[in-house]
């Protein structure tokens, strides 16, 4: 048992003492701390395999610790301990990636049972593949972050299209990560070592001569060299340019079939795109071998916490700052906001807060006024 390091986090010293004494008697390698921030420091600096954390703690609660741990070391199994008899909190913890939950008052042999089950899983012959699979299903898939059901479906769809190599059309509101999905499809495909070339369709104006558009598309296909050609906001093309683009793609269809992948994206709703004639059916049929719809952030609220700490970690690492947290008050505001700008808006809010020289925790006053106001109005409603 000494090979597996267990960490128990609770602000109740009596519980820590009881757990520590029991697990030491059972020959487990156990450490205890009385705050989530101390636990996070240990995760960053030491080898930890299993964490039990109280759900409700001051400054940095168990849900926040769970999200942060999954950012640093997703292979660590986290079990949420809740003393409030709330199935809602337990279900929420499981959605955020908790391996299991333990309800207070708990029996020590139940605690041991969970530990032994995790250790046995880690001992299986294919343990590395198992850990990668669990981490992906609960936390992320390459550069994509999210444990919501909608994101799990997108992960599976990406794996399918990456193997079959069809054309793809990605639809989603501005800021939902369309290009990131396109790059992920490219990264997990057999052509990952080939170029990924993005084309901003808004830069192709109607004044460009037809011959230049055809030559440009042909040149791009040569540049891609059996990689991926990505058309961003393809619905923004004028009708004339769309026709020319279609003809250029048809002309090069033999090259496309030989291995060049074409991915297009639009922020417009599919029904609107077709009914308005923005995309003609022949072009749509050519690009829409597979259709991927990205959900707005307001429809995947269980991912907000993970994304929040992903951006905090990314920005602090880039700026060589100490990783900070989010106060319970600010956390509540961020979780309840409707995020019309989606992932980009959330990242900008975190960047803005960190630019204010926050020392330990992001507070409500570090958030933009419109987000604070939205929270106040929501409470009054």
Secondary structure, 3 states (H helix, E strand, C coil): CCCCEEEEECCCHHHHHHHHHHHHHCCCEEEEECCHHHHHHHHHHCCCCEEEEECCCCCCCHHHHHHHHHHHCCCCEEEEEECCCCHHHHHHHHHCCCCEEEECCCCHHHHHHHHHHHHHHHHCCCHHHHHHHHHHHHCEECCEECCCHHHHHHHHHHHHHHHHCCCEEEECCCCCCHHHHHHHHHHHCCCCCCCEEEEEHHHCCCCCCHHHHHHHHHHHHHHHCCCEEEEECHHHCCHHHHHHHHHHHHHCHHHHHCCCEEEEEECCCHHHHHHCCCCCHHHHHHHCCEEEECCCHHHCHHHHHHHHHHHHHHHHHHCCCCCCEECHHHHHHHHHCCCCCHHHHHHHHHHHHHCCCCCCEECHHHCCHHHHHHHHHHHHC
